[in-house]
């Protein structure tokens, strides 16, 4: 069995080809394809940390589920070796007991119910860390999203506790710069680079990304009613910016987006006779929508 994370879904709509990666989900920037084969080569965290971005992604994609789980546990234990209170360490132990042997599921196909379940378990764990110890979303996002090349040091942890955007070491400067990347800059990247670049963006950058995308979409040829429908989506993002992009309650943000997006798509299909693929292009694809594509995808 192989599982593959792809890119960019603004909601969790259950329609054909719509699941790529929930942009508000807690996991999801490593294009993971864990194989159940037992003959793949395991890599230690130290070995991965010395690789380039393309090398580490290739090594991880070729790992067996057992090797990948081992790597994830090594990462968690390395973080735990830093300075924590006894209560915080106990909280970490709770996470390890929950996810040990299950990390390949957590990073699996977001359409899979088990992946969704473990994602919610991680979100709950992170939320409890915020309530009990004052952890912030920057911290808990880095624990699960940072490249395996990234090394957690005590200084990194201290900065994360203060909610600071951490500058990666020389090997990882690209990810640090990506935190405020614009959609125009993102469009100039290769497909592989786009995955990690988007995941490294902060909430403000992701919000600006989708507002820019909708501005581009509005420039195409639409009827007045269709344009108003697109503006409804744009206004929804603006009115719910804090919940959708800035807060740490990912379960709430995903439910909010899913509820709206389902209704928005249903109206587009029933009232304007759009294809589901066209609605998906607007809702979940960060690339520009061309007039030629629009004309083709309209029923």
NUPA-809272 format. One line per 3 residues: their letters; for each residue x, y, z of C-alpha. Coordinates in pm, whole numbers, plus 50000, padded with zeros to 5 digits. Layout:
BEGIN
A = X Y Z | ...
//
This chain:
BEGIN
XXX = 50000 50000 50000 | 50125 50347 49921 | 49988 50676 50045
XXX = 50061 51009 49882 | 50010 51362 50008 | 49946 51610 49732
XXX = 49865 51980 49757 | 49603 52237 49836 | 49256 52178 49947
XXX = 49082 52458 50123 | 48810 52230 50251 | 48736 51865 50312
XXX = 48474 51825 50043 | 48411 51463 49953 | 48388 51494 49576
XXX = 48593 51340 49297 | 48955 51457 49281 | 48893 51711 49556
XXX = 49110 51566 49828 | 49462 51693 49783 | 49567 51831 50120
XXX = 49350 52031 50353 | 49536 52358 50373 | 49438 52399 50734
XXX = 49534 52047 50836 | 49805 51993 51089 | 50009 51754 50882
XXX = 50095 51764 50524 | 50389 51908 50355 | 50606 51603 50298
XXX = 50493 51419 49984 | 50497 51086 50159 | 50464 50752 49985
XXX = 50530 50496 50254 | 50557 50144 50122 | 50483 49836 50326
XXX = 50783 49661 50173 | 51036 49556 50434 | 51344 49572 50211
XXX = 51370 49954 50190 | 51665 50126 50354 | 51608 50298 50686
XXX = 51773 50634 50752 | 51850 50793 51086 | 51759 51150 51172
XXX = 52128 51239 51155 | 52160 51096 50804 | 51850 51279 50684
XXX = 51972 51609 50836 | 52275 51601 50606 | 52071 51560 50289
XXX = 51948 51820 50045 | 51574 51883 50019 | 51529 51660 49715
XXX = 51746 51385 49862 | 51558 51370 50192 | 51216 51368 50023
XXX = 51330 51084 49795 | 51472 50887 50090 | 51152 50928 50290
XXX = 50929 50834 49996 | 51121 50509 49957 | 51106 50411 50325
XXX = 50900 50123 50455 | 50626 50207 50702 | 50842 50064 50979
XXX = 51140 50283 50884 | 50928 50596 50857 | 50766 50536 51195
XXX = 51108 50483 51349 | 51231 50810 51199 | 50930 50999 51336
XXX = 50977 50856 51685 | 51346 50950 51673 | 51243 51307 51584
XXX = 50998 51325 51875 | 51251 51187 52122 | 51513 51433 52000
XXX = 51270 51716 52073 | 51199 51563 52414 | 51573 51570 52496
XXX = 51550 51950 52524 | 51437 52141 52833 | 51079 52063 52932
XXX = 50893 52051 53259 | 50806 51706 53394 | 50441 51767 53308
XXX = 50530 51861 52952 | 50739 51546 52911 | 50445 51339 53034
XXX = 50231 51510 52771 | 50487 51411 52507 | 50479 51051 52631
XXX = 50104 51052 52577 | 50154 51152 52213 | 50419 50888 52156
XXX = 50198 50615 52299 | 49920 50729 52065 | 50125 50761 51746
XXX = 50402 50502 51783 | 50372 50278 51480 | 50097 50500 51335
XXX = 50292 50789 51183 | 50258 50650 50831 | 49882 50672 50884
XXX = 49900 51030 51013 | 50092 51131 50700 | 49872 50919 50475
XXX = 49596 50996 50229 | 49383 51274 50385 | 49076 51108 50235
XXX = 49134 50805 50458 | 48924 50799 50775 | 49212 50666 50984
XXX = 49439 50950 50868 | 49168 51199 50960 | 49125 51034 51299
XXX = 49493 51051 51388 | 49510 51407 51259 | 49234 51502 51502
XXX = 49418 51322 51784 | 49727 51530 51714 | 49523 51850 51702
XXX = 49365 51761 52037 | 49709 51694 52184 | 49836 52030 52056
XXX = 49530 52210 52191 | 49581 52052 52534 | 49943 52168 52523
XXX = 49821 52520 52459 | 49571 52506 52746 | 49802 52343 53002
XXX = 50143 52487 52915 | 50080 52792 52698 | 50216 52629 52383
XXX = 50140 52822 52066 | 50049 52703 51718 | 50395 52790 51583
XXX = 50544 52532 51820 | 50302 52251 51752 | 50308 52312 51376
XXX = 50688 52285 51370 | 50680 51958 51565 | 50490 51788 51286
XXX = 50558 51999 50975 | 50928 52088 50995 | 51144 51906 50738
XXX = 51331 51611 50880 | 51649 51796 50778 | 51559 52061 51033
XXX = 51737 52023 51367 | 51555 52118 51686 | 51795 52289 51927
XXX = 51729 52450 52265 | 51748 52794 52103 | 51495 52685 51842
XXX = 51261 52565 52115 | 51304 52887 52313 | 51217 53091 52004
XXX = 50917 52871 51926 | 50787 52915 52280 | 50778 53288 52210
XXX = 50594 53235 51883 | 50891 53347 51675 | 50941 53235 51317
XXX = 51257 53028 51344 | 51536 53077 51092 | 51644 52734 50972
XXX = 52013 52654 50949 | 52203 52713 50625 | 52063 52392 50480
XXX = 51706 52502 50543 | 51704 52874 50465 | 51454 52823 50182
XXX = 51183 52707 50420 | 51238 53009 50647 | 51207 53252 50358
XXX = 50892 53074 50240 | 50697 53181 50550 | 50602 53509 50383
XXX = 50612 53395 50021 | 50357 53547 49781 | 50151 53344 49536
XXX = 50342 53505 49247 | 50668 53374 49393 | 50509 53036 49457
XXX = 50396 53007 49094 | 50760 53033 48982 | 50857 52719 49176
XXX = 50860 52360 49055 | 50579 52127 49163 | 50798 51960 49426
XXX = 50916 52293 49565 | 50560 52422 49588 | 50460 52152 49836
XXX = 50711 52247 50103 | 50691 52619 50022 | 50317 52639 50082
XXX = 50340 52437 50403 | 50608 52677 50530 | 50389 52984 50478
XXX = 50249 53151 50786 | 49877 53217 50826 | 49890 53568 50685
XXX = 50073 53448 50375 | 49825 53166 50316 | 49534 53407 50355
XXX = 49692 53648 50105 | 49761 53353 49874 | 49391 53262 49840
XXX = 49269 53620 49819 | 49513 53672 49533 | 49396 53351 49364
XXX = 49031 53463 49378 | 49124 53807 49246 | 49279 53638 48944
XXX = 48972 53418 48895 | 48740 53720 48904 | 48921 53871 48605
XXX = 48787 53599 48373 | 48458 53608 48183 | 48167 53538 48418
XXX = 47802 53626 48429 | 47704 53879 48695 | 47553 53604 48909
XXX = 47860 53381 48875 | 48090 53666 48971 | 47874 53736 49275
XXX = 47909 53371 49373 | 48290 53395 49361 | 48275 53715 49567
XXX = 48072 53524 49826 | 48366 53284 49867 | 48609 53572 49887
XXX = 48401 53749 50152 | 48374 53428 50351 | 48753 53400 50369
XXX = 48785 53765 50469 | 48517 53747 50737 | 48660 53426 50884
XXX = 49030 53500 50840 | 49113 53456 51208 | 48945 53117 51245
XXX = 49056 52979 50909 | 49417 53099 50896 | 49538 53238 51227
XXX = 49389 53041 51516 | 49517 52707 51641 | 49179 52530 51643
XXX = 49219 52331 51322 | 48917 52112 51384 | 48694 52418 51409
XXX = 48847 52582 51103 | 48816 52268 50892 | 48453 52214 50990
XXX = 48371 52578 50916 | 48538 52568 50574 | 48392 52231 50484
XXX = 48038 52338 50567 | 48061 52654 50360 | 48248 52499 50067
XXX = 48005 52211 50029 | 47712 52452 50001 | 47910 52684 49775
XXX = 47997 52403 49536 | 47645 52260 49535 | 47506 52599 49436
XXX = 47768 52638 49162 | 47679 52299 49013 | 47301 52328 49042
XXX = 47247 52696 48962 | 47530 52775 48720 | 47581 52424 48579
XXX = 47950 52428 48660 | 48134 52099 48657 | 48270 51979 48992
XXX = 48618 52005 48844 | 48570 52378 48781 | 48456 52433 49139
XXX = 48759 52238 49258 | 48992 52453 49046 | 48860 52760 49227
XXX = 48837 52614 49576 | 49152 52410 49596 | 49404 52476 49320
XXX = 49662 52749 49381 | 49748 52780 49012 | 49597 53042 48785
XXX = 49272 52950 48616 | 49288 53035 48246 | 48999 53141 48025
XXX = 49061 52834 47809 | 49028 52607 48111 | 48714 52790 48219
XXX = 48551 52746 47879 | 48643 52376 47876 | 48527 52301 48229
XX = 48192 52476 48205 | 47916 52233 48116
//
